[in-house]
Amino acid sequence: MQEMYRKIQEKKIDILDNQTLNSWIEDEIISLANDFDQRLSDEILLHICKRLKNILTTKYKSWYVGTIHAVFQTGLNGGYGISHKISVKTIFQWLGAAQNNMANLKADAAEAESQNKPKAIIPDSIETEFLIWASTNMLCLDHIDHGYDPLKEKKVSPGIRKLSEEYQMAKEMNLLDPLKNRLKNERLNLIEQ
């Protein structure tokens, strides 16, 4: 029985056959009622089971049986507020609270992921665009205007400005590869000297 119950918990609601689902729901409701030290009449038990089956096979059909069971156990332990008896209202409140918690977790995860992504740099000038292109192509430009401190001067060096204009023309004529090769060769020639 335990093995069968464990296997059921690993399945989604929408793939359970009708008899298995009905049996599981009834067992859960009876177990919860016993945990609340509550005696349910056959009529109330049937009503709760019918309403639970209806909501599980529509709104929560993609949930795992084990997830639903965990929601019930969390509710039983006061995780969604204090409950004094098992009822349709109590069960629906637990499921709704669990659904809200999952939605909040997903939203928090999405926000955290978006904060970890690098922000796109929007080039506001041709010089910025050129420097981004040079960086992505792993071009070393320290030999251009050697000793010029752009932070101190608060502007781009004349050599970078000139190369930016050359980059703009090469881009318009689809000649970026020759420009990249020339800049790499210039750097290599300086290293060899």
C-alpha positions as CSV (number, residue, x, y, z in Angstrom):
1,M,0.0,0.0,0.0
2,Q,2.8,2.4,0.9
3,E,4.6,1.7,-2.4
4,M,1.5,2.3,-4.4
5,Y,0.8,5.6,-2.5
6,R,4.4,6.7,-3.1
7,K,4.1,6.0,-6.9
8,I,0.8,8.0,-7.0
9,Q,2.5,11.0,-5.4
10,E,5.0,11.1,-8.3
11,K,2.2,11.5,-10.9
12,K,0.4,14.5,-12.1
13,I,-3.3,14.8,-11.4
14,D,-4.3,14.8,-15.1
15,I,-2.7,11.4,-15.8
16,L,-4.4,9.5,-12.9
17,D,-7.3,7.3,-13.8
18,N,-10.7,8.2,-12.4
19,Q,-10.8,5.4,-9.8
20,T,-7.3,6.0,-8.5
21,L,-8.0,9.7,-8.2
22,N,-11.3,9.2,-6.4
23,S,-9.7,6.7,-4.0
24,W,-6.7,9.0,-3.3
25,I,-8.9,12.1,-2.7
26,E,-11.1,10.1,-0.3
27,D,-8.1,8.8,1.6
28,E,-6.6,12.3,1.9
29,I,-9.9,13.9,3.1
30,I,-10.5,11.1,5.7
31,S,-6.8,11.4,6.9
32,L,-7.1,15.2,7.2
33,A,-10.4,14.9,9.1
34,N,-8.8,12.4,11.5
35,D,-5.9,14.8,12.0
36,F,-8.4,17.5,13.0
37,D,-10.2,14.9,15.2
38,Q,-13.2,15.5,13.1
39,R,-15.9,13.0,12.1
40,L,-17.4,13.6,8.7
41,S,-20.8,12.3,7.7
42,D,-20.9,10.3,4.4
43,E,-22.8,13.3,2.8
44,I,-20.1,15.8,3.8
45,L,-17.3,13.5,2.8
46,L,-18.9,13.0,-0.6
47,H,-19.4,16.7,-1.0
48,I,-15.8,17.6,-0.1
49,C,-14.4,14.9,-2.3
50,K,-16.6,15.9,-5.3
51,R,-15.6,19.6,-5.0
52,L,-11.9,18.8,-4.5
53,K,-11.9,16.5,-7.5
54,N,-13.6,19.2,-9.6
55,I,-10.9,21.8,-8.8
56,L,-8.0,19.4,-9.0
57,T,-9.0,18.2,-12.5
58,T,-9.4,21.8,-13.8
59,K,-7.3,24.4,-12.1
60,Y,-4.6,22.1,-10.6
61,K,-4.5,19.3,-13.1
62,S,-0.8,19.9,-13.9
63,W,0.2,19.6,-10.2
64,Y,1.7,16.4,-8.8
65,V,-0.3,14.4,-6.3
66,G,2.7,14.7,-4.0
67,T,2.6,18.5,-4.2
68,I,-1.1,18.5,-3.3
69,H,-0.4,16.2,-0.4
70,A,2.4,18.6,0.8
71,V,0.0,21.6,0.5
72,F,-2.4,19.7,2.8
73,Q,0.3,18.9,5.3
74,T,1.5,22.5,5.3
75,G,-2.1,23.7,5.8
76,L,-2.6,21.1,8.6
77,N,0.5,22.5,10.3
78,G,-0.8,26.1,10.1
79,G,1.4,27.1,7.2
80,Y,-1.6,29.0,5.6
81,G,-3.2,30.2,8.8
82,I,-5.0,28.5,11.6
83,S,-7.7,26.0,10.6
84,H,-10.0,24.2,13.0
85,K,-11.7,21.8,10.7
86,I,-11.6,20.3,7.2
87,S,-14.0,21.8,4.8
88,V,-14.2,22.8,1.1
89,K,-13.4,26.4,2.1
90,T,-10.3,25.3,4.1
91,I,-9.0,23.1,1.3
92,F,-9.6,25.8,-1.4
93,Q,-7.8,28.4,0.8
94,W,-4.8,26.1,1.2
95,L,-4.6,25.4,-2.5
96,G,-5.0,29.1,-3.3
97,A,-2.3,30.1,-0.8
98,A,0.1,27.5,-2.2
99,Q,-0.6,28.7,-5.7
100,N,0.2,32.3,-4.7
101,N,3.3,31.2,-2.9
102,M,4.5,29.4,-6.0
103,A,3.7,32.4,-8.2
104,N,5.6,34.7,-5.9
105,L,8.6,32.3,-5.9
106,K,8.6,32.2,-9.7
107,A,8.4,36.0,-9.9
108,D,11.2,36.4,-7.4
109,A,13.4,33.9,-9.3
110,A,12.7,35.7,-12.6
111,E,13.6,39.1,-11.0
112,A,16.8,37.6,-9.5
113,E,17.7,36.2,-12.9
114,S,17.1,39.5,-14.7
115,Q,19.3,41.3,-12.2
116,N,22.1,38.9,-12.8
117,K,22.1,39.5,-16.6
118,P,24.5,42.0,-17.8
119,K,23.0,45.2,-18.9
120,A,23.2,46.1,-22.6
121,I,25.4,49.1,-23.3
122,I,23.7,51.4,-25.7
123,P,26.2,53.2,-27.7
124,D,25.6,57.0,-27.4
125,S,28.4,57.9,-29.7
126,I,30.5,56.4,-32.5
127,E,33.4,56.3,-30.1
128,T,31.5,54.1,-27.7
129,E,30.3,51.9,-30.5
130,F,33.9,51.6,-31.8
131,L,35.3,50.7,-28.3
132,I,32.6,48.1,-27.8
133,W,33.4,46.6,-31.2
134,A,37.1,46.6,-30.4
135,S,36.5,44.9,-27.1
136,T,34.3,42.2,-28.5
137,N,37.0,41.5,-31.1
138,M,39.7,41.5,-28.4
139,L,41.6,44.3,-30.0
140,C,44.2,45.9,-27.7
141,L,44.3,49.7,-28.3
142,D,46.7,50.8,-25.6
143,H,49.3,51.7,-28.3
144,I,46.9,54.4,-29.6
145,D,47.8,57.8,-28.0
146,H,50.0,56.1,-25.5
147,G,50.1,58.0,-22.2
148,Y,46.8,59.8,-22.8
149,D,44.5,59.6,-19.8
150,P,40.9,59.9,-20.9
151,L,39.6,60.0,-17.3
152,K,41.9,63.0,-16.6
153,E,41.1,64.7,-19.8
154,K,37.4,63.9,-19.7
155,K,37.3,63.1,-23.4
156,V,38.2,60.5,-25.9
157,S,41.8,60.6,-27.2
158,P,42.4,62.1,-30.7
159,G,43.7,58.7,-31.9
160,I,40.6,56.8,-30.8
161,R,38.4,59.6,-32.3
162,K,40.2,59.1,-35.6
163,L,39.9,55.3,-35.4
164,S,36.2,55.7,-34.6
165,E,35.6,57.6,-37.8
166,E,37.6,55.0,-39.7
167,Y,35.4,52.3,-38.0
168,Q,32.2,54.1,-39.1
169,M,33.4,54.2,-42.7
170,A,34.5,50.6,-42.6
171,K,31.2,49.5,-41.1
172,E,29.2,51.4,-43.8
173,M,31.3,49.7,-46.6
174,N,31.2,46.3,-44.8
175,L,35.0,46.3,-44.4
176,L,35.3,45.6,-40.6
177,D,37.4,42.5,-41.0
178,P,40.2,44.3,-42.8
179,L,40.2,47.0,-40.2
180,K,40.3,44.4,-37.4
181,N,43.2,42.6,-39.1
182,R,45.1,45.9,-39.6
183,L,44.7,46.9,-35.9
184,K,45.9,43.5,-34.8
185,N,48.9,43.7,-37.1
186,E,49.8,47.2,-35.8
187,R,49.8,45.9,-32.3
188,L,51.9,42.8,-33.2
189,N,54.4,45.0,-35.0
190,L,54.8,47.2,-31.9
191,I,55.3,44.2,-29.7
192,E,58.1,42.8,-32.0
193,Q,60.0,46.1,-32.0
